[in-house]
Amino acid sequence: MSLIRIIIAGAIIFFVYTLLRKIIRPSANKDNIKNDNPVELVQDPTCNTFIEKDTKYKVTYYDDIYYFCSEHCRQAFIKKTKEINK
């Protein structure tokens, strides 16, 4: 008889804990997240890293804008395009 009481008490405590956890800290799903300023990501053509589009490392090449994660990748792209155009 006391084993049944322990199981029932444990179940009640578990359900109360689960209920309080949901009330105090709601789950972070897509409906609860509000993002007013989404960031557009582009891929660096040299190292394939995804970076923000507002990066300062850019090159315009044949009317296309290419974005880079660093000056090193930008220079590597410029060097490669100069070799191709020779």
Phi, psi and omega per residue, in radians:
M1 nan -0.705 -3.120
S2 -1.257 -0.461 3.091
L3 -1.151 -0.684 3.105
I4 -1.144 -0.707 3.101
R5 -1.101 -0.690 3.129
I6 -1.146 -0.738 3.126
I7 -1.135 -0.771 3.127
I8 -1.132 -0.752 3.114
A9 -1.100 -0.720 3.104
G10 -1.099 -0.735 3.128
A11 -1.130 -0.733 3.121
I12 -1.118 -0.771 3.114
I13 -1.081 -0.730 3.128
F14 -1.086 -0.811 -3.126
F15 -1.148 -0.690 3.096
V16 -1.128 -0.763 3.115
Y17 -1.059 -0.805 -3.138
T18 -1.092 -0.740 3.134
L19 -1.125 -0.809 3.129
L20 -1.120 -0.651 3.132
R21 -1.109 -0.694 3.119
K22 -1.219 -0.601 -3.136
I23 -1.283 -0.785 -3.077
I24 -1.285 -0.748 -3.069
R25 -2.266 1.583 -3.132
P26 -1.174 2.636 -3.113
S27 -1.168 2.568 -3.138
A28 -1.597 1.577 3.064
N29 -1.876 -3.130 -3.059
K30 -1.118 -0.486 -3.140
D31 -1.251 -0.526 -3.111
N32 -1.499 -0.306 -3.103
I33 -1.579 2.166 3.124
K34 -1.983 2.053 -3.112
N35 -2.079 1.811 -3.097
D36 -1.389 -0.450 -3.084
N37 -2.180 1.415 3.129
P38 -1.192 2.545 -3.122
V39 -1.768 2.256 3.114
E40 -1.532 2.227 -3.137
L41 -1.817 2.510 3.061
V42 -2.258 2.813 -3.082
Q43 -1.781 2.297 3.070
D44 -1.175 2.139 -3.100
P45 -1.233 -0.291 -3.120
T46 -1.482 -0.898 -3.064
C47 -1.982 -0.003 3.105
N48 1.128 0.366 3.065
T49 -1.385 2.467 3.064
F50 -1.531 2.271 -3.085
I51 -2.351 2.868 3.088
E52 -1.242 2.542 -3.075
K53 -1.211 -0.329 -3.116
D54 -1.546 0.411 3.113
T55 -1.151 2.706 3.140
K56 -1.509 -0.120 -3.131
Y57 -1.712 1.724 -3.088
K58 -2.373 2.694 3.028
V59 -2.480 2.344 3.018
T60 -1.708 2.137 -3.078
Y61 -2.373 1.995 -3.082
Y62 0.885 0.950 3.089
D63 1.119 0.171 3.042
D64 -1.942 2.473 3.108
I65 -1.749 2.205 3.097
Y66 -1.918 2.393 -3.075
Y67 -1.972 2.516 -3.047
F68 -2.303 2.689 -3.120
C69 -1.422 -0.403 -3.098
S70 -2.680 2.952 3.081
E71 -1.151 -0.589 3.123
H72 -1.060 -0.820 3.123
C73 -1.162 -0.655 3.118
R74 -1.096 -0.810 3.128
Q75 -1.148 -0.653 3.106
A76 -1.105 -0.702 3.107
F77 -1.134 -0.787 3.130
I78 -1.067 -0.776 3.130
K79 -1.074 -0.751 -3.128
K80 -1.130 -0.736 -3.131
T81 -1.211 -0.566 3.090
K82 -1.190 -0.669 3.101
E83 -1.162 -0.642 3.124
I84 -1.195 -0.631 -3.078
N85 -1.424 -0.073 3.139
K86 -1.240 nan nan
